[in-house]
């Protein structure tokens, strides 16, 4: 478990400090690996991941079991006090109710993250040409084309996507290339690729005349091509050991195929997990605040705002799921209705989504603000202490 936490919190990074392998656009000397990156690396090059003992990971953590235990005891004692007050018919303030909800969240998080290291500043570095080439290849696959428009004739490549589907029909003569070079000078160290040409067997969209590739991107594409050639060589020699099942055939890859590749099952699963988690968290958090339905408020407006905010958070998961379903319905209607109707519905859906987001943020903030506004108007029973708790020593 501790290794899984260490991996997803950025505990592994790839060393690209070697000038011949540095392909980060901002010149960083290492790339932090996400959980998906590490999973990709484990499937394609498991020997690149070191076997780190748990003791080494725990040694990097800034918290130990004793500190976590004390926090959990304090949160648990506060929850027990709130429950005992309600059981004896004593009132609790809105601030205590809000704190009680967060204390329950704290206990749940500590239970799930008990083995998670805290505040690790220096990740474990993975080095070597093989892992650097593989990560350069992965970063190209997971990047979307993004151009900075220089003119309608050409673009500067800001990020890269792998596309080796072959040259386009249009090819430029030397005279045309010279004219472009005179009108749009190439920056120092950049490489210009015209329509119909390739760079390390990578081609670019047909709707532009040329692309200027930075030195870092040149190294990235070179590493990608070297990785592909090495994989193809292993397959040809019969030494791939199942690599054919993991390799992507870029020969006839088009833009639509790239979208399908990035829309993986894991991405869909994470989206569903987020919606379910958001739904459950909102329902629990909002329902706890709804228990103060009959509480006394200073004004009627404050009472209405509290109840509305608590109900909104309780139903926020349902609203999110409904909005996503409606948005997907609008996407399906793209080819089914008139363009103006589709555009109107899409803009309306996005507007409703923004309004729901603002309303949710207001509800969360107001529940906290009202907790402090109600302090000067608390009932007398709030200040009474449960009979049994005064006999137990605790940290206040």
Buried (B, 14 or more C-beta within 10 A) or exposed (E): EBBEBBBBBBBBBBBBEEEEBBBBEEEEBBBEBBBBBBBBBEEBBEEBBEEBEEEEBBEBBEEEEEEBEEBBEBBBBBBBBBEBBBEEEBBBBBBBBBBBBEBBBBBEEBEEBBBBBEEBEEBBBBBBBBBBBBBBBBBBBBBEBEBEEEEEEBBBBBBBBBBBBEEBEEEBEEEEBEEBEEEBEEEEEBBBBBBBBEBBBBBBBEEBBBBBBBBBBBBBBBBBBBBBEBBEEBBEEEEBEEEEEEBBEBEEBEEEBBEEEEEEEEEEEEEEEEBEEBBEBBBBBBBBBBBBEEBEBEEEEBBEBBBBBBBBBBBBBEBBBEBEEBBEEBEEBEEEEEEEEBEEBBEEBEEBBEEBEEBBEBBBEBBEEBBEBBEEEBEEEBEEEBEEBEEEEEEE
